[in-house]
Structures are given as structure tokens and as C-alpha cells.
Amino acid sequence: MKKNEYVTFCKCGCGEGVVLKADNTDNELSLQLVSDNFYLMQNQGKMSLKEKLKRIWFIIRGKEYCYFDILIDEDELQEFKKFIARL
């Protein structure tokens, strides 16, 4: 891991994660949500109609749709705090 980036994955093993990259020269912070292809490949790479309709319904109602949650432990939380403090 580079000094200007922070990477963490969910502790449950699902492969979901977050990548934060700080660019101090432009004062920008890049946030990437990354996901293992496991869930996508369960349906040969196709999202089910039910899942598509669920997402559309959230948009129509003006609600936020949660794609996934990430669980981190205490040690990882401390590393995240150190990264944020360096910004």
C-alpha cells in the first residue's frame, strides 16, 4: 500500500472493499468502491430483473440504494484514522 492510499476489504470475506487515494498536489481524494466478481458471476454476469426493479424503485422514490456494507475491525479502524490524519 502506498503512503497516499488506503485500501480495506470487508472482514467477512465477501470481497467488497474501498480504495481511498489522496492527491495532495490537487487537494483531491478519490474514492473507489471495489467488489469481487463472485456475486456478479453467479448469474453469468447478468443482474436479475428483480434486482434491477429494486434499484429503479429506490431511484423513483428518491432513496439511496446500499450496494454493500464493509465490516472493519478495531485495528483496521486505527489504520484508517491514521490515513485520514495524514490528509
ABEGO torsion letter per residue (X at the ends): XBAABBBBBBAAGAGBBBBBBBBAAAGBBBBBBBBBAAAAAAAGGBBBAAAAAAAAAAAAAGBBBBABBBBBBAAAAAAAAAAAAAX
